Amino acid sequence: MGTNIKNRIILDIFIIFSIITLPWWFSAILILFGIFVFKFFYEFILFGLLADSLYSVPREFFTSFQFISLLLFLFLFVPLDWLKERLRI
């Protein structure tokens, strides 16, 4: 169990680093990887809020809604959670 927590913390540090320094798509891949690999990976909510708070701009297409990354991760969480349960034996 200790290794799982260590791996999760290491991934969290990588995700924070990638949100601050790397392109958005790299951070999105790491977050989706975390959702798929770890059980109850609810840190994606904080990471989505962090990314949107730092870089998001209100768009007229989304009726000035600013938290698009968070919304995307919330919509992808349920299908990925369902898929990972179906793939594991």
Secondary structure, DSSP 8 states (H G I E B T S, - for coil): -HHHHHHHHHHHHHHHHHHHHS-HHHHHHHHHHHHHHSTT-THHHHHHHHHHHHH---BGGGTTB--HHHHHHHHHHHHHHHHHHHH--
